[in-house]
Amino acid sequence: MTTGVRRRMGVEERRQQLIGVALELFSNRSPDDVSIDEIAAAAGISRPLVYHYFPGKLSLYEAALRRAADELALRFVEPREGPLGARLLRVMGRFFDFVDDHGPGFSALMRGGPAVGSSRTNAMIDEVRQAAYEQILTHLGIGLDRTPARMELVVRSWVSLAESTALIWLDGRRIPRSELELQLVHDFAALAAVSAAYDAEMAGILVRILADEPADGPFGELVGRLVGLVPGGASQEIP
């Protein structure tokens, strides 16, 4: 027979519970619409006790963002095995899993939410973008200390594009998610190809990437789609 006595949580355990509860609520509604009373009720504690662990809603919000930012950054981690196109497609799948599961929270993370303008919040956002940037360079086999200027431009532009695409998609979800994931992989290839047309070093990197790509992979599919747009297909001569 159980006594029904509730185990008392330690300080750090309670803090982590409150962060988890807040993140769950922020993931389903705008953080501006979530009150401390709701967080307390969901955690099964009193409002004053929430303030015992966090001085205010902003500090709790920032702690929840910290956890979300760390989780989002991990979505870009992918073993450096197999063709790049397939790896990027898996990364985009995990990225949109996060966006799908934490819609309002993702928007708040990227747009600042109640903490807009906060130096701590801005730093978290920058950390996520930097982590994504570094992971993509790892996929490309390029070190941070020897990244060509045009490649940095391509990767940072692509990370920004993925972010803005996800935010737009959340507003109505009018395009099938799987199509956007593939399109973003194609966008990366397109950005790299345009840059390669202007720079010999980028051209060499692109040739190396494409050498490992199967015809039925994401990059091969993009080539097929583009060829299909040209009148006469592959037989059409371009002056």
Buried (B, 14 or more C-beta within 10 A) or exposed (E): EEEEEEEEBEEEEBBBBBBBBBBBBBBEEBBEEBEBEBBBEBBEBEEEEBBEBBEEBBBBBBBBBBBBBEBBBEBBEBEEEEBBBBBBBBBBBBBBEBBBEBBBBBBBBBEBBBBEEBEEBEEBBEBBBBBBBBBBBBBBEBEEEEBBEBBBBBBBBBBEBBBEBBBEBBEEEEEEBEEBBBBBBBBBBBBBBEBBEEBEEBBEBBEEBBEEBEEEBBBBBBBEEEEEEEEEEEEEEEE
